[in-house]
């Protein structure tokens, strides 16, 4: 289960996420919709560790987790953004395998 508690993210004086609470149970699908500039992408970037939250807490299965500094790779969160860019010289499978092999150092056979 993924939980966000009081998550806040600011860029300068502009508050993008203001004390956001969210719970996503295992096996559930969540759609995030809203107006342009509403913080959807920032929320996903914070959850996946591409941005560091300013305050609040992210929990995975009830345990505090900071995806921004995760170095153990034991609790990884992945996000597929709507404007994906595949490498045209690679097959779909090769594109999908890039992150696990390059970032997580997984064997290609796995």
C-alpha atoms as one frame of an Amber mdcrd trajectory, in Angstrom:
protein
   0.000   0.000   0.000   1.173   3.498  -0.838   0.322   6.349   1.520   1.072
  10.042   1.403   0.616  12.031   4.588   0.611  15.823   4.582   2.898  15.952
   1.521   3.862  19.487   0.527   5.964  20.612  -2.430   6.863  24.194  -3.277
   8.829  25.796  -6.064  10.030  29.092  -4.669   7.035  30.934  -3.201   4.530
  28.843  -5.173   2.939  25.916  -3.327   2.162  23.123  -5.777   1.134  20.355
  -3.355  -0.394  21.558  -0.101  -0.598  18.900   2.648  -1.757  16.123   0.301
  -3.082  12.902   1.858  -3.488   9.860  -0.390  -3.881   6.113   0.070  -3.617
   3.587  -2.744  -4.193   0.001  -1.696  -2.287  -2.879  -3.285  -3.844  -4.001
  -6.548  -5.830  -0.787  -7.008  -5.564   1.585  -9.940  -5.615   5.333  -9.439
  -6.271   7.941 -12.119  -5.128  11.473 -11.433  -7.080  14.043 -13.431  -7.329
  17.792 -13.219  -6.585  21.080 -14.835  -3.266  21.961 -16.383  -0.935  23.251
 -13.681  -2.889  21.536 -10.924   0.078  19.522  -9.603  -0.591  16.102 -11.159
   2.858  15.672 -12.647   4.566  17.157  -9.587   2.745  14.611  -7.409   3.957
  11.747  -9.611   7.478  13.164  -9.721   7.551  13.294  -5.909   6.210   9.754
  -5.550   8.761   8.391  -8.017  11.683  10.292  -6.488  12.283  12.690  -9.368
  11.498  15.591  -7.004  12.089  15.831  -3.261   9.092  16.708  -1.086   9.423
  19.714   1.216   7.425  18.195   4.063   5.183  15.267   4.838   5.758  11.569
   4.568   5.548   8.778   1.991   4.863   5.289   3.306   5.107   1.984   1.446
   3.357  -0.862   3.259   3.293   1.247   6.421   7.034   1.941   6.421   8.445
   5.425   5.823  10.063   5.610   2.402  11.916   8.423   0.676  12.055   7.627
  -3.035  14.360  10.608  -3.603  17.198   9.012  -1.645  16.331   5.315  -2.055
  19.538   3.405  -2.631  18.448  -0.088  -1.637  16.074  -0.632  -4.587  13.887
  -2.774  -2.319  10.804  -0.584  -2.670  10.750   0.970  -6.114   7.920   3.060
  -7.498   7.703   3.555 -11.246   5.671   6.047 -13.235   4.846   6.149 -16.937
   4.220   9.733 -18.009   1.766  10.541 -20.770   4.448  12.075 -22.963   6.639
   9.043 -23.216   9.583   9.019 -25.576  10.796   5.653 -26.734  14.165   5.252
 -28.358  13.314   4.643 -32.037  16.398   2.499 -32.653  15.306   0.007 -29.942
  12.458  -2.493 -29.899   9.594  -2.056 -27.416  11.080  -4.801 -25.248  14.503
  -3.135 -25.277  12.914   0.195 -24.286  11.036  -1.460 -21.410  14.193  -3.238
 -20.242  16.300  -0.065 -20.038  15.366   1.006 -16.517  15.624  -2.409 -14.846
  18.968  -3.189 -16.474  20.600   0.232 -16.258  19.166   1.654 -13.031  18.444
  -1.472 -10.990  21.355  -3.454 -12.487  19.099  -6.457 -13.151  20.255  -9.258
 -15.417  18.703  -9.053 -18.906  17.456 -12.639 -18.639  15.370 -11.788 -15.549
